[in-house]
Every structure is written in structure tokens, then in C-alpha cells.
Amino acid sequence: MKIGIVAITEGGGRLARELAGKLGEATVIDRQEGQKVSEIIAACWHRFDGLVCIMATGIVVRSIAPLLQDKLSDPCIIVMDEKGRHAISLLAGHIGGGNALAVRLAGLTGGSAVITTASDTLDLVALDLWAKEQQLVAPDRDKLTAAAALLVNRGELKLYSDVAVCSLPSGLTRVKEAELADVIVSSSTGFTPQAVIFRPRNLVVGIGCNRDTPAVEFEDALTELFADLHLSRTGIRNLASIDKKNDEPGLLQFAADNDWQIEFFPGEIINTLTNLEVSFAALKAVGAIGVAEPAALLSAQSNLLLSRKRKWKNVTMAVAEAPFPLSEQVPER
């Protein structure tokens, strides 16, 4: 995190330099004679991930008001007094990291972090932070906000997951039936819409193809396959294939269009797998027992195929599920 520290008094300046020395990644923003605080903050708004303002809260509020755009893009704002007695997380406390930074700063000065977000004050999980930490794809913001409000008001959300659950943070309780859940963690599209659904990126699509297959044929095959399997393509972690396809233009374009990485495996590694049906066509074409199924399993480091190899005119695809355990881990408050 890139941190900028702004102070307007001599005492604040001393604290700013002290904090910058201890934080390491922080920069003290020098104030030029006659320069307004609002001008300094405006100039730093897109330069830093977080701004520490050692001054009165009112000055900061008036300075940042015209700059506010979105909690996903605004920097976090921490307000401190020049004695370091309080570190107030004013803006972007969760996703922006403001709450964690306030706690860190208070620890350096021996002061107190002032956190006002409801989930933190009630000792409940911050859903957005937990999802980010678990590498889950969150639903749209309105649904996420509604779920967070329900958690705060009720004190608990019921969670159904079809991936492994090692532990859950405070406020989430696991249930065995999706119909009872407020929150669902799954790559399946077969659930009722009232639950808030988080997508784990745990699907690996293994792909084989004929030479010079256009990107549109991969897209059409995937769309058909995932519709039949009732799977969300949001759950795709990456693609996989044999290394002899690493220069296939259509495959590379298909991956690039969807911002997916492709993991390629040499035939000798693929041929070490057992308990797979041997494709004599693949043996003849690329010297491997298969492409789609073994590549998917190797990349997923799993033995679980959600879909065996399916063939189209120029494309074969298989889907493997990678291990994706959930835990209670969240960033430090």
C-alpha cells in the first residue's frame, strides 16, 4: 500500500516523519507556503492508496468531499491528532484497507484506532473483505450491501457451500441445504435467486482442438457446455491444454478475450496419468493419451472431473474442479 502523510502543524509534521520512518512505504507530503490542504489532498488523491491526515477531522471532510467517487477506487483516509492518540478510519475502511491501517498506526503511536463500520464494532465478518481474502467473486454491489446489512441487523447469515469449508468467520453459520441459506458459495447456476451467491474460481477447462480452429468455436463450445452443466463461467480459474497447442491463434485469442491464463503440459507429463480413457486420435495427432481431460486434471491438481471430454467439430473440452477450501481468515483489523 502506498501511503501519503499530510500534516499542517509543526507537531503534526514531527509525527508524520516519525510514522513515515516506521511504516517504510509512506511518504510525507510537504506543504508549500500558502498551499491549501484541499489542494494537497486533491493532488495526492490518485497517487496513493491511503492518505493519513494529521489535522482536524472537519478540515479533512471539507477537503475530500468534492473528490469522492466510489469506495472501490477512492483511497482510504485516516485522520490523526498530532499526539497520535486517535487514528480515525474515515473513508474506505474495508476494501480500501482504512480500518487495518488505522489499527496499524494506533499500534505505532500507542493510541486508539477509531473504527465505526458496523461489522467491526459488532465483531462480525466484513463480507467484502472476507470474499476478497478467500478469492471469491462477489455479487453485484447492491446484493452485497443488502447481505451486509442483513448480517448486521440479524447478527448471522446462513451459508451453504459446495466447496470444502475448513472454518467460517464470526457471523457466518453453515447449513446443509441451499434453500435455507442467505449466502451461497458455488459455481452452479441452479440456485434460487433470493440468496446472495459468491463464485469460487475453482474450475479448470481442459481444451483440445484441431489446427487453426477460430476463437468463436471455442466460445460456442464453452457456452453450450456450461449451459448444459449449469455452471457459471465466472468460476473458471484457467484453461489447460497440451504444449503443442501453445501457438494456436484461436485458442490464445479465446483466452485473451476472457482474461484467462492457459497452462500447457508436455505430452510426457500427460502420459503419466492413469485411469483415463485413451484417445487413439490424440495419440496419433500429438503423441498423448488425451488432451482435454488430462490437462484439466493436471492443472486443477485434482481427480474430480465435472465433465468428461465432450467433442465438437474442431474442439474438445473437459472440466475439472480444483480444491477450494474456505476458511475464517480475514485481514487483521
Wavefront OBJ file of the C-alpha trace (Angstrom):
o trace
v 0.000 0.000 0.000
v 1.334 3.429 -0.978
v 0.683 5.829 1.878
v 0.887 9.608 1.871
v 1.021 11.590 5.116
v -0.149 15.203 5.297
v 0.264 17.471 8.328
v -0.346 21.191 8.885
v 1.294 21.907 12.245
v 4.856 21.546 13.488
v 3.781 18.835 15.918
v 1.897 17.075 13.152
v 4.968 17.265 10.954
v 7.092 15.577 13.613
v 4.554 12.765 13.929
v 4.369 12.457 10.134
v 8.112 11.955 9.829
v 8.127 9.502 12.722
v 5.352 7.443 11.156
v 6.955 7.516 7.720
v 10.152 6.133 9.208
v 8.326 3.292 10.918
v 5.958 2.441 8.068
v 8.642 2.316 5.423
v 6.302 2.627 2.429
v 4.946 6.038 3.459
v 5.775 9.458 2.011
v 5.477 12.746 3.888
v 3.769 15.322 1.654
v 5.418 18.690 2.154
v 3.079 21.649 2.286
v 4.171 24.683 0.316
v 3.690 28.145 1.789
v 0.143 29.324 1.193
v -0.983 25.987 -0.172
v -4.432 24.866 0.935
v -4.979 21.450 2.465
v -7.682 20.757 -0.111
v -5.155 21.385 -2.890
v -2.645 18.985 -1.349
v -5.201 16.228 -0.934
v -6.570 16.726 -4.444
v -3.068 16.418 -5.890
v -2.467 13.205 -3.923
v -5.869 11.603 -4.483
v -4.797 9.252 -7.266
v -1.153 8.954 -6.214
v -1.698 6.966 -3.033
v -3.741 4.012 -1.802
v -4.125 5.692 1.579
v -3.792 9.206 2.979
v -3.012 9.897 6.633
v -4.143 13.413 7.558
v -2.758 14.741 10.826
v -5.235 17.539 11.453
v -8.815 18.232 12.490
v -11.468 15.917 11.059
v -13.550 18.850 9.808
v -10.732 20.107 7.589
v -10.373 16.663 6.052
v -14.098 16.212 5.469
v -14.395 19.534 3.651
v -11.276 18.785 1.586
v -12.266 15.304 0.391
v -15.977 15.998 -0.236
v -15.547 17.177 -3.867
v -13.213 14.247 -4.633
v -15.388 11.324 -3.554
v -16.321 8.950 -6.356
v -16.507 5.294 -5.399
v -15.443 3.179 -2.442
v -13.709 0.780 -4.805
v -11.453 3.496 -6.227
v -11.176 6.211 -3.548
v -8.099 5.971 -1.306
v -8.607 5.179 2.338
v -8.435 8.229 4.614
v -7.115 8.162 8.175
v -7.354 11.225 10.425
v -4.967 11.567 13.365
v -4.303 14.169 16.014
v -0.723 15.352 16.331
v -0.229 13.444 19.600
v -1.178 10.194 17.901
v -3.871 9.462 20.452
v -6.515 8.641 17.862
v -6.398 7.132 14.378
v -9.834 7.557 12.786
v -10.725 5.394 9.806
v -12.752 7.952 7.864
v -13.052 6.520 4.346
v -12.694 3.153 2.577
v -12.398 1.209 5.790
v -12.935 -2.268 4.391
v -11.932 -2.767 0.768
v -9.671 0.283 0.844
v -7.830 -1.002 3.906
v -8.562 2.024 6.105
v -9.559 0.058 9.192
v -6.435 -2.082 9.077
v -4.245 0.981 8.532
v -5.863 2.800 11.445
v -5.116 -0.152 13.721
v -1.546 -0.245 12.468
v -0.993 3.466 13.050
v -2.516 3.340 16.530
v -0.163 0.496 17.340
v 2.824 2.622 16.338
v 1.781 5.610 18.451
v 0.242 3.795 21.397
v -3.087 5.410 20.610
v -6.531 4.070 19.801
v -7.986 3.160 16.433
v -11.457 4.621 15.883
v -13.460 2.180 13.757
v -17.129 2.886 13.115
v -18.100 0.282 10.489
v -20.935 -1.786 11.932
v -19.472 -5.224 11.246
v -16.276 -4.314 13.065
v -17.968 -2.770 16.080
v -20.257 -5.823 16.373
v -17.328 -8.222 15.846
v -18.872 -9.652 12.683
v -17.131 -10.521 9.461
v -16.847 -7.857 6.759
v -18.313 -9.770 3.830
v -16.463 -7.841 1.148
v -13.089 -8.310 2.837
v -13.722 -11.975 3.552
v -14.704 -12.628 -0.061
v -11.588 -10.846 -1.289
v -9.362 -12.792 1.093
v -10.949 -16.087 0.036
v -10.624 -15.115 -3.650
v -14.353 -15.353 -4.169
v -16.077 -13.386 -6.889
v -18.631 -11.223 -5.115
v -22.124 -10.479 -6.470
v -23.099 -7.015 -7.614
v -22.740 -4.240 -5.057
v -26.454 -3.880 -4.259
v -26.740 -7.550 -3.313
v -23.518 -7.442 -1.312
v -24.686 -4.337 0.554
v -28.050 -5.948 1.305
v -26.353 -9.063 2.651
v -24.013 -6.998 4.827
v -26.989 -5.064 6.220
v -28.827 -8.304 6.959
v -25.761 -9.621 8.783
v -25.529 -6.508 10.943
v -29.249 -6.456 11.746
v -29.631 -10.167 12.394
v -26.139 -10.942 13.688
v -25.852 -14.038 11.499
v -26.001 -15.217 7.912
v -26.604 -18.830 6.946
v -24.129 -20.107 4.376
v -24.348 -23.057 2.017
v -21.238 -24.136 0.153
v -20.498 -26.923 -2.293
v -16.764 -26.401 -1.787
v -14.935 -27.567 1.321
v -15.331 -25.473 4.475
v -12.499 -25.633 6.994
v -13.830 -22.819 9.180
v -16.025 -19.739 8.942
v -15.626 -16.253 10.418
v -17.865 -14.732 13.049
v -21.368 -14.174 11.735
v -21.458 -16.978 9.143
v -23.082 -20.304 10.028
v -23.030 -23.260 7.664
v -26.239 -25.013 6.631
v -26.578 -28.245 4.654
v -29.435 -27.161 2.395
v -29.186 -24.335 -0.124
v -32.868 -23.470 0.399
v -32.054 -22.374 3.956
v -29.103 -20.196 3.030
v -28.709 -16.434 2.861
v -25.309 -16.814 1.213
v -24.205 -19.490 -1.251
v -20.677 -20.304 -2.366
v -20.892 -22.285 -5.583
v -20.106 -22.295 -9.281
v -23.536 -23.723 -10.033
v -26.250 -21.619 -11.647
v -29.041 -23.860 -10.380
v -29.956 -21.946 -7.222
v -32.915 -19.740 -6.411
v -32.185 -16.020 -6.858
v -33.010 -14.853 -3.331
v -29.664 -15.997 -1.925
v -26.510 -13.945 -2.409
v -24.114 -16.062 -4.460
v -20.328 -15.899 -4.321
v -18.398 -17.681 -7.047
v -15.225 -19.629 -6.243
v -12.697 -19.637 -9.060
v -12.197 -23.387 -8.953
v -12.994 -24.608 -12.455
v -10.328 -25.612 -14.957
v -11.354 -26.147 -18.567
v -9.162 -28.587 -20.471
v -9.155 -27.979 -24.212
v -8.024 -29.885 -27.274
v -8.510 -28.650 -30.826
v -7.723 -29.064 -34.478
v -5.170 -26.776 -36.050
v -6.389 -23.242 -36.920
v -9.687 -23.512 -35.051
v -11.134 -19.978 -34.789
v -11.788 -18.383 -31.389
v -15.559 -18.295 -31.980
v -15.716 -22.101 -31.994
v -14.136 -22.271 -28.540
v -16.607 -19.673 -27.315
v -19.598 -21.530 -28.752
v -18.423 -24.846 -27.289
v -17.871 -23.384 -23.821
v -21.241 -21.614 -23.820
v -23.035 -24.832 -24.730
v -21.045 -26.933 -22.237
v -21.549 -24.616 -19.265
v -25.252 -24.182 -20.025
v -25.691 -27.971 -20.027
v -23.696 -28.327 -16.800
v -25.461 -25.381 -15.127
v -22.123 -23.787 -14.303
v -21.165 -20.118 -14.179
v -18.199 -19.174 -16.314
v -17.286 -16.721 -13.549
v -15.976 -19.800 -11.733
v -13.349 -20.514 -14.391
v -9.877 -20.199 -12.921
v -7.911 -21.009 -16.068
v -7.715 -23.103 -19.211
v -5.350 -26.029 -19.841
v -4.043 -27.856 -22.884
v -1.072 -29.721 -24.314
v 2.087 -27.740 -25.059
v 1.796 -28.459 -28.773
v -1.160 -26.055 -28.785
v 0.723 -23.147 -27.207
v 0.878 -21.325 -30.547
v -2.726 -21.942 -31.594
v -4.052 -18.460 -32.549
v -7.734 -19.148 -31.952
v -7.133 -20.720 -28.552
v -4.867 -17.890 -27.466
v -7.370 -15.299 -28.662
v -10.218 -17.062 -26.836
v -8.220 -16.990 -23.600
v -7.199 -13.356 -24.059
v -10.771 -12.264 -24.817
v -11.863 -13.675 -21.446
v -8.753 -12.728 -19.486
v -7.946 -16.369 -18.703
v -4.498 -17.889 -18.406
v -3.682 -21.157 -20.182
v -1.489 -23.797 -18.574
v 0.246 -26.055 -21.080
v 1.569 -29.545 -20.316
v 4.034 -31.669 -22.310
v 2.808 -34.988 -23.637
v 5.193 -36.995 -21.458
v 3.605 -35.497 -18.333
v 0.101 -36.126 -19.633
v 1.017 -39.746 -20.353
v 1.888 -40.373 -16.705
v -1.803 -40.195 -15.768
v -3.682 -43.444 -15.327
v -7.345 -44.417 -15.101
v -8.232 -42.269 -18.122
v -9.701 -43.466 -21.362
v -7.001 -43.421 -24.033
v -7.775 -41.329 -27.105
v -6.137 -43.000 -30.078
v -6.859 -39.899 -32.155
v -4.831 -37.816 -29.664
v -2.053 -40.414 -29.617
v -1.783 -40.177 -33.372
v -2.063 -36.377 -33.550
v 0.020 -35.191 -30.575
v 1.512 -38.305 -29.005
v -0.537 -38.115 -25.801
v -3.235 -40.346 -24.298
v -5.596 -37.390 -24.389
v -5.679 -33.608 -24.076
v -8.824 -32.101 -22.571
v -9.304 -34.458 -19.607
v -5.681 -34.955 -18.504
v -4.772 -31.287 -18.982
v -7.748 -30.213 -16.870
v -6.893 -32.674 -14.079
v -3.192 -31.803 -14.080
v -3.871 -28.085 -13.905
v -6.525 -28.461 -11.207
v -4.290 -30.867 -9.254
v -7.415 -32.891 -8.723
v -9.021 -36.200 -9.583
v -12.508 -34.719 -9.936
v -13.928 -34.228 -13.407
v -17.231 -32.340 -13.508
v -17.471 -33.109 -17.198
v -15.765 -35.822 -19.172
v -14.423 -34.927 -22.592
v -17.053 -33.546 -24.939
v -16.440 -33.286 -28.663
v -17.454 -30.715 -31.232
v -16.305 -30.494 -34.827
v -12.904 -28.953 -34.042
v -12.872 -28.669 -30.233
v -12.846 -30.979 -27.229
v -13.451 -29.737 -23.686
v -13.495 -31.203 -20.192
v -13.998 -29.509 -16.823
v -12.128 -30.330 -13.608
v -12.763 -28.931 -10.150
v -9.755 -27.665 -8.213
v -9.620 -27.820 -4.407
v -11.001 -24.589 -2.929
v -11.301 -24.737 0.871
v -12.967 -21.848 2.674
v -11.622 -20.597 5.988
v -12.314 -17.857 8.505
v -9.170 -15.963 7.509
v -9.684 -12.235 7.048
v -7.217 -9.334 7.079
v -6.213 -8.096 10.507
v -8.414 -5.373 11.955
l 1 2 3 4 5 6 7 8 9 10 11 12 13 14 15 16 17 18 19 20 21 22 23 24 25 26 27 28 29 30 31 32 33 34 35 36 37 38 39 40 41 42 43 44 45 46 47 48 49 50 51 52 53 54 55 56 57 58 59 60 61 62 63 64 65 66 67 68 69 70 71 72 73 74 75 76 77 78 79 80 81 82 83 84 85 86 87 88 89 90 91 92 93 94 95 96 97 98 99 100 101 102 103 104 105 106 107 108 109 110 111 112 113 114 115 116 117 118 119 120 121 122 123 124 125 126 127 128 129 130 131 132 133 134 135 136 137 138 139 140 141 142 143 144 145 146 147 148 149 150 151 152 153 154 155 156 157 158 159 160 161 162 163 164 165 166 167 168 169 170 171 172 173 174 175 176 177 178 179 180 181 182 183 184 185 186 187 188 189 190 191 192 193 194 195 196 197 198 199 200 201 202 203 204 205 206 207 208 209 210 211 212 213 214 215 216 217 218 219 220 221 222 223 224 225 226 227 228 229 230 231 232 233 234 235 236 237 238 239 240 241 242 243 244 245 246 247 248 249 250 251 252 253 254 255 256 257 258 259 260 261 262 263 264 265 266 267 268 269 270 271 272 273 274 275 276 277 278 279 280 281 282 283 284 285 286 287 288 289 290 291 292 293 294 295 296 297 298 299 300 301 302 303 304 305 306 307 308 309 310 311 312 313 314 315 316 317 318 319 320 321 322 323 324 325 326 327 328 329 330 331 332 333
